[in-house]
Amino acid sequence: MESVDPALIKGLTIGLGAIGPAIGVGLVGASAVGAIGRNPEIQGKILANAFIMVGLVDAVFAFVLLILFTTS
């Protein structure tokens, strides 16, 4: 049986690991825009919470990269 190129495995890991956070950031952004459209007076509070959520969602991708590059 032939071995698989490690670069291919790393590329697939990055690609598949980025799908979840990308969907999460899109959902947070869509929800923030919808909430601001319904209640524009509290735009600052909504955006502050949205940025915190985007940071938490992007932390998942950071963990994917950390695991990927620290393993052999």
Buried (B, 14 or more C-beta within 10 A) or exposed (E): EEEEEEEEEEEEBBEEBBEEBEEBBEEBEEBBEEBBEEEEEEEEEBEEBBEEBBEEBBEEBEEBEEEEEEEE
